[in-house]
């Protein structure tokens, strides 16, 4: 009964597999009982904290949003047979009668139209129309907002708010700042390439020696910087790992597409010298890492000796190469850049003992570092630092200009609009994915079930001829009707006694013993 206040004692319920959390739909359905229609202007809901659920679980469930309605339509063997049953092949009462046929049923197109009238497809079509309308509205709003932050629009607003001299000063300084930022980007890229060039000969030298420890550095999606201690296995090009090589070479995910920007580099080296390549390492967290030189922070002199423990044993590098080949090859991208990405794959119990011997970074000192940068890298680093200072000084000049206060208001408005456009694009992508997932519910399952029926010689979906096995399955009301029909039409039943036949029929319809977990998670 509806009441002014609804009290929900728990955010979980008991199911066949034990206690499970409530879904957002179930929680909101119970909360909807709060408030008496025509009496209360507002209903109140109280969620009681339990030893297993607290405020965090409640907020997470409430903020997750409602789940879309799901159609309960399922295509069964009996449904497909009754919808498509056409010509029926039956035996006559006498030998002279032979085979008799009769017509009926529907075509695939007629069955599809009938299925598309289900509630799930009705809801899906309404959701799709609403989603497409929302996508169109968001697209128009993004187009309008983008026109408001274009260079021409910003310049027009600046001319209205600033004097002629102040506008000219700000415009000239902004153009100069854009040019200096472009140069800073070019110098940063050159510095990174020189750094990669310095690492290549060192890594090539270590390929035939011991397995050194390396430190990988990257920024996660949350903006936090991560440092990973690992043992370097070698360059992927030189390792005997055909499975991993084939994955990297054939998948577009691992492609190194930097050729289009290579012409900007003027360090005097050929493209082949600074083209990055993938390397493999095992981290102290028992995870495999696939990376380019971009993500190497430093290389240490210490590492695993590449010496067999016994005379008949394989070398550690060969053993670890075999272990990475045994992996499931389910690589997860941690981060990416124009010089290649950083990928991670979970290790196994066999690699766990190896990862335990990788020291933590705090135990490795700077004296253990083997990396030595070239003179070209030091010069590129110095040029990049000077350019950064130049950009910083230019920003200070702009902040001290006459019309900066008014211009800053315009820039703040632009940043606010850009953030709004970003949120709209996120919502647009989410809606677009949802529209792509919406399709005629049940038709794919219907086709799959009809193919099974066709393969079992119960129904010919090409000529719609129903065979005796299909007639029996269509007459059965239950689940897995085709299997029941196969059992009932078995010739073994003809030689059984009534008691034996009753036992077979009883075993077919019995549910069996259900196992339910107790509070101690033991099945009884």
PLY file of the C-alpha trace (Angstrom):
ply
format ascii 1.0
element vertex 524
property float x
property float y
property float z
element edge 523
property int vertex1
property int vertex2
end_header
0.00 0.00 0.00
1.25 3.54 -0.71
2.43 5.48 2.34
3.91 8.88 3.06
7.27 7.31 3.93
8.79 4.10 2.57
11.53 2.34 4.55
13.91 0.07 2.60
15.67 -2.20 5.06
18.36 -3.57 2.73
19.95 -2.96 -0.67
20.28 -6.68 -1.35
17.96 -9.64 -1.69
18.17 -13.40 -1.51
18.32 -15.24 -4.82
19.01 -18.82 -5.90
22.77 -18.14 -5.99
22.78 -16.36 -2.61
22.44 -12.68 -1.74
22.62 -10.27 -4.68
22.43 -6.48 -4.85
19.24 -4.77 -5.92
19.16 -3.24 -9.36
18.40 0.45 -9.79
15.00 -0.42 -11.30
14.06 -2.56 -8.29
15.14 0.15 -5.84
13.19 2.89 -7.63
10.16 0.63 -7.95
10.04 0.18 -4.17
10.77 3.86 -3.61
7.81 4.71 -5.84
5.48 3.49 -3.08
6.36 6.62 -1.07
3.71 9.32 -1.31
-0.07 8.93 -1.37
-1.70 10.20 -4.55
-3.94 13.18 -3.90
-2.81 13.44 -0.26
0.96 13.99 -0.12
2.82 16.52 -2.22
6.06 14.62 -1.69
7.03 11.12 -0.66
9.98 10.25 1.56
12.23 7.21 1.36
14.53 5.96 4.13
17.26 3.43 3.35
18.46 1.63 6.47
22.20 1.09 6.72
23.21 -2.54 7.18
26.54 -4.21 8.05
27.00 -4.95 4.35
25.73 -1.74 2.69
26.51 1.82 3.64
26.04 5.34 2.22
28.56 4.72 -0.56
26.65 1.73 -1.94
23.37 3.63 -1.67
24.68 6.70 -3.51
26.25 4.53 -6.19
22.97 2.70 -6.80
20.89 5.89 -6.81
23.23 7.71 -9.20
23.49 4.79 -11.64
20.21 5.76 -13.30
17.33 3.62 -14.48
18.00 0.62 -16.66
16.04 0.39 -19.94
13.10 -1.99 -20.14
14.08 -5.35 -21.55
11.71 -7.44 -23.62
11.03 -10.93 -22.30
10.48 -12.23 -25.83
12.33 -15.50 -26.47
12.21 -17.62 -29.58
11.58 -21.28 -28.74
11.51 -24.35 -30.97
7.75 -24.68 -30.59
7.16 -21.04 -31.52
9.29 -21.27 -34.67
7.64 -24.51 -35.74
4.12 -23.18 -35.20
4.86 -19.94 -37.06
6.65 -21.48 -40.03
4.88 -24.85 -40.24
3.79 -25.17 -43.86
3.40 -28.41 -45.81
3.04 -31.32 -43.39
4.29 -34.76 -44.38
2.19 -37.52 -42.78
1.84 -41.23 -43.38
-1.50 -42.63 -44.54
-3.49 -45.22 -42.62
-2.80 -47.84 -45.27
0.08 -48.54 -47.58
-2.02 -47.54 -50.59
-2.56 -44.07 -49.10
1.20 -43.34 -49.08
2.36 -39.91 -47.93
-0.14 -37.11 -47.46
0.63 -33.37 -47.44
-1.27 -30.29 -46.25
-0.51 -26.56 -46.48
-0.45 -23.84 -43.80
1.93 -21.64 -41.84
3.70 -18.36 -42.68
6.69 -17.20 -44.68
9.82 -15.72 -43.07
8.71 -12.20 -44.00
5.31 -12.72 -42.39
6.92 -14.16 -39.27
9.32 -11.20 -39.07
6.46 -8.70 -39.24
4.69 -10.56 -36.44
7.81 -10.60 -34.25
8.42 -6.88 -34.82
5.05 -6.20 -33.19
6.38 -7.41 -29.83
6.63 -5.06 -26.87
10.43 -5.06 -26.98
10.52 -3.83 -30.56
7.81 -1.27 -29.77
9.90 0.12 -26.93
13.06 -0.10 -29.04
11.52 1.82 -31.93
10.30 4.57 -29.58
13.69 4.77 -27.91
15.43 4.94 -31.28
13.19 7.77 -32.50
13.72 9.71 -29.28
17.48 9.09 -29.39
17.75 10.25 -33.01
15.79 13.41 -32.21
18.10 14.06 -29.27
21.17 13.46 -31.46
19.87 15.96 -34.00
19.25 18.54 -31.28
22.70 18.02 -29.76
24.34 18.31 -33.18
22.64 21.65 -33.85
23.59 22.93 -30.40
27.23 21.92 -30.90
27.25 23.66 -34.28
25.89 26.89 -32.75
28.34 26.80 -29.82
31.28 26.05 -32.13
30.47 29.11 -34.22
30.52 31.23 -31.05
34.12 30.28 -30.22
35.60 30.51 -33.70
38.51 32.89 -34.29
36.25 35.27 -36.20
33.65 35.34 -33.39
36.32 35.94 -30.73
37.82 38.73 -32.83
34.42 40.41 -33.23
33.78 40.28 -29.47
37.25 41.68 -28.79
36.63 44.60 -31.14
33.40 45.44 -29.31
34.89 45.31 -25.80
38.39 46.71 -26.43
39.69 49.94 -27.83
41.36 49.92 -31.24
44.91 50.11 -29.84
44.24 47.51 -27.16
42.66 45.17 -29.71
45.63 45.49 -32.08
48.09 44.83 -29.25
46.22 41.76 -28.00
45.78 40.39 -31.54
49.47 40.75 -32.39
50.55 39.14 -29.13
48.09 36.26 -29.61
49.39 35.57 -33.12
52.94 35.61 -31.82
51.95 33.24 -29.00
50.40 30.76 -31.46
53.59 30.74 -33.55
55.78 30.22 -30.48
53.56 27.36 -29.27
53.85 25.64 -32.65
57.63 25.95 -32.44
57.55 24.59 -28.88
55.61 21.54 -30.07
58.16 20.93 -32.84
61.08 21.22 -30.40
59.40 18.90 -27.92
58.94 16.30 -30.63
62.55 16.66 -31.70
63.70 16.25 -28.08
61.67 13.05 -27.69
63.10 11.65 -30.93
66.66 12.40 -29.80
65.92 10.67 -26.52
64.65 7.61 -28.36
67.77 7.66 -30.55
69.93 7.60 -27.41
68.06 4.57 -26.07
68.21 2.46 -29.24
71.95 1.52 -29.18
71.79 0.77 -25.45
68.78 -1.53 -25.82
70.39 -3.23 -28.81
73.54 -3.84 -26.80
71.54 -5.36 -23.95
69.66 -7.68 -26.30
72.45 -10.29 -26.19
73.56 -9.74 -22.60
71.80 -9.98 -19.26
68.17 -8.97 -18.70
68.38 -5.44 -17.22
65.84 -3.73 -15.03
64.02 -0.78 -16.62
61.66 1.85 -15.26
58.55 2.63 -17.31
56.76 5.94 -16.83
53.30 6.99 -18.02
50.30 9.09 -17.02
47.04 7.24 -16.48
43.57 8.30 -17.54
43.15 9.95 -14.13
46.21 12.16 -14.73
48.30 10.38 -12.10
51.88 9.51 -13.02
52.82 5.84 -12.65
56.30 4.30 -12.43
56.67 0.58 -13.14
59.76 -1.46 -12.30
60.26 -4.28 -14.78
62.82 -6.66 -16.26
63.60 -6.03 -19.92
63.11 -9.05 -22.17
64.11 -7.54 -25.52
62.95 -5.93 -28.73
59.94 -7.60 -30.30
61.68 -7.69 -33.70
64.52 -9.82 -32.30
62.51 -12.10 -29.99
61.35 -15.55 -31.07
57.69 -14.78 -30.42
55.70 -15.48 -33.62
52.32 -15.33 -31.88
52.94 -11.88 -30.43
54.63 -10.61 -33.60
51.69 -11.71 -35.72
49.28 -9.92 -33.37
51.25 -6.66 -33.46
51.87 -6.74 -37.22
48.32 -7.66 -38.22
46.35 -5.50 -35.78
45.76 -1.82 -36.49
45.73 -1.14 -32.74
49.51 -1.47 -32.55
50.27 0.46 -35.76
53.01 3.12 -35.51
51.70 5.92 -37.72
54.32 8.64 -37.44
55.55 8.83 -41.03
53.33 11.79 -41.89
55.03 13.96 -39.27
58.57 12.71 -39.70
59.45 15.44 -42.18
59.36 18.03 -39.40
62.41 16.48 -37.84
65.60 18.20 -38.89
68.14 16.38 -36.77
69.99 15.10 -39.83
69.22 11.43 -39.22
67.33 9.12 -41.54
63.79 8.04 -40.72
64.85 4.46 -40.03
67.14 5.59 -37.19
64.43 7.16 -35.09
61.44 5.05 -36.02
60.19 3.51 -32.74
59.69 -0.21 -32.26
58.00 -2.32 -29.61
59.78 -3.92 -26.66
58.64 -6.47 -24.06
59.18 -6.44 -20.29
57.78 -8.20 -17.22
56.72 -5.84 -14.43
57.06 -6.31 -10.69
53.24 -6.49 -10.60
53.34 -9.75 -12.62
52.09 -8.04 -15.78
53.58 -8.07 -19.25
54.26 -4.69 -20.82
54.50 -3.94 -24.54
55.93 -0.49 -25.18
58.08 1.75 -27.38
61.16 3.74 -26.34
58.84 6.67 -25.54
57.79 5.12 -22.22
61.26 4.15 -20.89
62.30 6.48 -18.07
65.64 4.84 -17.37
67.62 1.61 -17.78
69.67 0.05 -14.96
72.92 -1.89 -15.12
71.66 -4.60 -12.78
69.23 -7.31 -13.87
68.72 -11.04 -14.32
71.78 -12.95 -15.60
70.95 -14.68 -18.85
72.59 -17.93 -17.70
70.96 -21.35 -17.47
70.54 -22.66 -13.92
71.46 -26.17 -15.01
73.27 -27.61 -17.98
70.08 -28.86 -19.66
67.94 -25.80 -18.81
67.02 -23.09 -21.27
68.23 -19.51 -20.92
66.04 -17.16 -18.86
65.33 -14.97 -21.91
64.08 -18.01 -23.84
61.99 -19.20 -20.90
60.33 -15.81 -20.47
59.73 -15.56 -24.22
57.86 -18.87 -24.10
55.83 -17.61 -21.14
54.70 -14.46 -22.94
53.75 -16.60 -25.95
51.54 -18.73 -23.66
49.57 -15.65 -22.62
45.99 -15.02 -23.71
47.15 -12.01 -25.79
44.48 -9.84 -24.19
46.44 -6.60 -24.19
44.96 -3.53 -22.51
46.04 -0.07 -23.63
47.27 2.04 -20.71
48.17 5.15 -22.69
49.13 6.23 -26.19
51.12 8.88 -28.03
52.31 9.69 -31.54
55.34 7.45 -30.87
53.31 4.34 -30.01
51.28 3.13 -27.06
51.92 1.33 -23.79
50.08 -1.97 -23.43
49.62 -4.31 -20.48
48.68 -8.01 -20.20
48.14 -9.97 -17.00
50.79 -12.55 -16.20
50.34 -16.12 -14.98
51.38 -18.27 -12.04
54.48 -19.26 -13.99
55.60 -15.64 -14.35
54.78 -14.79 -10.74
58.06 -16.19 -9.39
59.99 -14.13 -11.96
58.16 -10.92 -11.07
58.96 -11.39 -7.38
62.66 -10.97 -8.16
62.15 -7.55 -9.78
63.23 -4.98 -7.14
61.18 -1.95 -6.19
62.40 1.36 -7.60
63.34 2.76 -4.19
66.11 0.14 -3.87
67.71 1.20 -7.17
69.91 4.30 -7.08
70.90 6.75 -9.79
74.39 5.25 -9.79
72.87 2.03 -11.16
71.48 3.81 -14.22
73.13 2.80 -17.48
71.44 5.30 -19.76
73.61 8.05 -21.26
72.03 10.67 -23.48
73.74 12.02 -26.58
74.93 15.57 -27.13
72.14 16.06 -29.68
69.56 15.20 -27.02
71.06 17.65 -24.52
70.98 20.38 -27.16
67.38 19.55 -28.08
66.43 19.56 -24.38
68.06 22.96 -23.91
66.28 24.37 -26.97
62.95 23.04 -25.74
63.50 24.53 -22.26
64.38 27.92 -23.76
61.27 27.83 -25.92
59.09 27.00 -22.92
60.51 30.00 -21.07
59.88 32.15 -24.12
56.23 31.09 -24.24
55.90 31.74 -20.51
57.36 35.25 -20.82
55.06 35.99 -23.74
52.03 34.99 -21.66
53.17 37.40 -18.94
53.41 40.19 -21.53
49.84 39.47 -22.59
48.65 39.53 -18.96
50.21 43.01 -18.51
48.67 44.44 -21.68
46.02 47.18 -21.60
42.92 45.20 -22.54
43.83 41.90 -20.87
41.05 42.00 -18.25
38.31 42.25 -20.85
40.08 39.77 -23.11
40.36 37.31 -20.20
36.58 37.41 -19.78
36.24 36.41 -23.42
38.75 33.55 -23.00
36.96 32.33 -19.87
33.71 32.28 -21.82
35.44 30.33 -24.60
36.75 27.74 -22.11
33.30 27.40 -20.57
31.77 26.89 -24.02
34.46 24.34 -24.96
33.70 22.36 -21.81
30.00 22.44 -22.65
30.75 21.20 -26.18
32.87 18.40 -24.73
30.03 17.25 -22.47
27.59 17.39 -25.37
29.92 15.28 -27.52
30.21 12.70 -24.74
26.42 12.50 -24.52
26.17 12.33 -28.31
28.62 9.42 -28.49
26.72 7.59 -25.75
23.42 8.04 -27.58
24.97 7.00 -30.89
26.26 3.76 -29.37
22.84 3.09 -27.89
21.15 3.60 -31.27
23.61 1.18 -32.88
22.78 -1.46 -30.28
19.02 -1.21 -30.90
17.87 -3.77 -33.47
14.74 -5.86 -34.01
14.56 -7.80 -30.77
14.21 -11.56 -31.15
14.63 -11.86 -34.91
18.27 -12.89 -34.70
17.37 -15.57 -32.14
14.45 -16.63 -34.31
16.76 -17.22 -37.29
19.27 -19.13 -35.15
16.55 -21.42 -33.77
15.14 -22.00 -37.26
18.61 -23.02 -38.50
18.84 -25.59 -35.69
15.42 -26.94 -36.59
16.42 -27.12 -40.25
19.62 -29.01 -39.38
17.75 -31.54 -37.24
15.36 -32.36 -40.11
12.29 -31.14 -38.23
11.45 -28.39 -40.73
12.83 -27.35 -44.10
12.98 -23.54 -43.90
13.43 -23.30 -47.67
10.28 -25.20 -48.67
8.51 -24.94 -45.25
7.90 -28.70 -45.20
7.28 -29.95 -41.66
8.50 -33.47 -40.96
7.08 -35.82 -38.28
9.78 -34.75 -35.79
8.67 -31.15 -36.22
5.00 -32.04 -35.75
5.79 -33.70 -32.43
7.92 -30.75 -31.25
5.22 -28.25 -32.25
2.62 -30.13 -30.20
4.75 -30.05 -27.02
4.27 -27.16 -24.58
7.38 -26.60 -22.51
11.09 -25.84 -22.86
13.53 -27.47 -25.28
10.66 -29.00 -27.22
12.95 -30.31 -29.96
14.92 -32.48 -27.54
11.68 -33.83 -26.01
10.44 -34.69 -29.51
13.66 -36.55 -30.33
13.28 -38.64 -27.18
9.59 -39.36 -27.69
10.09 -40.44 -31.31
12.94 -42.77 -30.42
12.36 -46.39 -31.44
13.66 -47.53 -28.05
10.39 -46.47 -26.43
8.42 -48.97 -28.53
9.93 -51.98 -26.75
9.47 -50.60 -23.22
6.94 -51.78 -20.69
4.43 -49.28 -19.26
6.38 -48.90 -16.01
9.61 -48.25 -17.87
7.92 -45.73 -20.15
6.47 -43.95 -17.10
9.93 -43.80 -15.52
11.41 -42.26 -18.68
8.64 -39.66 -18.88
9.08 -38.85 -15.18
12.81 -38.33 -15.58
12.19 -36.00 -18.53
9.97 -33.59 -16.59
11.69 -33.69 -13.18
13.66 -30.57 -12.22
16.32 -32.43 -10.29
17.90 -31.51 -6.96
18.52 -27.79 -6.47
21.66 -26.77 -4.62
21.30 -23.64 -2.52
24.22 -21.94 -0.74
23.93 -21.54 3.00
25.13 -18.56 5.04
28.58 -20.11 5.21
28.64 -20.34 1.36
28.40 -24.13 1.57
26.06 -25.92 -0.80
23.56 -28.24 0.85
0 1
1 2
2 3
3 4
4 5
5 6
6 7
7 8
8 9
9 10
10 11
11 12
12 13
13 14
14 15
15 16
16 17
17 18
18 19
19 20
20 21
21 22
22 23
23 24
24 25
25 26
26 27
27 28
28 29
29 30
30 31
31 32
32 33
33 34
34 35
35 36
36 37
37 38
38 39
39 40
40 41
41 42
42 43
43 44
44 45
45 46
46 47
47 48
48 49
49 50
50 51
51 52
52 53
53 54
54 55
55 56
56 57
57 58
58 59
59 60
60 61
61 62
62 63
63 64
64 65
65 66
66 67
67 68
68 69
69 70
70 71
71 72
72 73
73 74
74 75
75 76
76 77
77 78
78 79
79 80
80 81
81 82
82 83
83 84
84 85
85 86
86 87
87 88
88 89
89 90
90 91
91 92
92 93
93 94
94 95
95 96
96 97
97 98
98 99
99 100
100 101
101 102
102 103
103 104
104 105
105 106
106 107
107 108
108 109
109 110
110 111
111 112
112 113
113 114
114 115
115 116
116 117
117 118
118 119
119 120
120 121
121 122
122 123
123 124
124 125
125 126
126 127
127 128
128 129
129 130
130 131
131 132
132 133
133 134
134 135
135 136
136 137
137 138
138 139
139 140
140 141
141 142
142 143
143 144
144 145
145 146
146 147
147 148
148 149
149 150
150 151
151 152
152 153
153 154
154 155
155 156
156 157
157 158
158 159
159 160
160 161
161 162
162 163
163 164
164 165
165 166
166 167
167 168
168 169
169 170
170 171
171 172
172 173
173 174
174 175
175 176
176 177
177 178
178 179
179 180
180 181
181 182
182 183
183 184
184 185
185 186
186 187
187 188
188 189
189 190
190 191
191 192
192 193
193 194
194 195
195 196
196 197
197 198
198 199
199 200
200 201
201 202
202 203
203 204
204 205
205 206
206 207
207 208
208 209
209 210
210 211
211 212
212 213
213 214
214 215
215 216
216 217
217 218
218 219
219 220
220 221
221 222
222 223
223 224
224 225
225 226
226 227
227 228
228 229
229 230
230 231
231 232
232 233
233 234
234 235
235 236
236 237
237 238
238 239
239 240
240 241
241 242
242 243
243 244
244 245
245 246
246 247
247 248
248 249
249 250
250 251
251 252
252 253
253 254
254 255
255 256
256 257
257 258
258 259
259 260
260 261
261 262
262 263
263 264
264 265
265 266
266 267
267 268
268 269
269 270
270 271
271 272
272 273
273 274
274 275
275 276
276 277
277 278
278 279
279 280
280 281
281 282
282 283
283 284
284 285
285 286
286 287
287 288
288 289
289 290
290 291
291 292
292 293
293 294
294 295
295 296
296 297
297 298
298 299
299 300
300 301
301 302
302 303
303 304
304 305
305 306
306 307
307 308
308 309
309 310
310 311
311 312
312 313
313 314
314 315
315 316
316 317
317 318
318 319
319 320
320 321
321 322
322 323
323 324
324 325
325 326
326 327
327 328
328 329
329 330
330 331
331 332
332 333
333 334
334 335
335 336
336 337
337 338
338 339
339 340
340 341
341 342
342 343
343 344
344 345
345 346
346 347
347 348
348 349
349 350
350 351
351 352
352 353
353 354
354 355
355 356
356 357
357 358
358 359
359 360
360 361
361 362
362 363
363 364
364 365
365 366
366 367
367 368
368 369
369 370
370 371
371 372
372 373
373 374
374 375
375 376
376 377
377 378
378 379
379 380
380 381
381 382
382 383
383 384
384 385
385 386
386 387
387 388
388 389
389 390
390 391
391 392
392 393
393 394
394 395
395 396
396 397
397 398
398 399
399 400
400 401
401 402
402 403
403 404
404 405
405 406
406 407
407 408
408 409
409 410
410 411
411 412
412 413
413 414
414 415
415 416
416 417
417 418
418 419
419 420
420 421
421 422
422 423
423 424
424 425
425 426
426 427
427 428
428 429
429 430
430 431
431 432
432 433
433 434
434 435
435 436
436 437
437 438
438 439
439 440
440 441
441 442
442 443
443 444
444 445
445 446
446 447
447 448
448 449
449 450
450 451
451 452
452 453
453 454
454 455
455 456
456 457
457 458
458 459
459 460
460 461
461 462
462 463
463 464
464 465
465 466
466 467
467 468
468 469
469 470
470 471
471 472
472 473
473 474
474 475
475 476
476 477
477 478
478 479
479 480
480 481
481 482
482 483
483 484
484 485
485 486
486 487
487 488
488 489
489 490
490 491
491 492
492 493
493 494
494 495
495 496
496 497
497 498
498 499
499 500
500 501
501 502
502 503
503 504
504 505
505 506
506 507
507 508
508 509
509 510
510 511
511 512
512 513
513 514
514 515
515 516
516 517
517 518
518 519
519 520
520 521
521 522
522 523
